[in-house]
Amino acid sequence: MTRGNQREQDRQKAQKKAAAAKGKPKESAANLAKRKEADAEILRAKQKKKDEEKTAAGGSK
């Protein structure tokens, strides 16, 4: 076994993470959908800006 105590450390880390998440409320499906749509809109805006910059740089050559 070359991992040593890594497995035990990972187990403890997972327990801490689960304990921290236990107190948080779950995200509802409606909130999740809204957040995903907002994130997608941000990414679309970034992509559009990048495409515009690319065409502007390509057209000026």
Secondary structure, DSSP 8 states (H G I E B T S, - for coil): --STTHHHHHHHHHHHHHHHHHTS----HHHHHHHHHHHHHHHHHHHHHHHHHHHHHHHT-
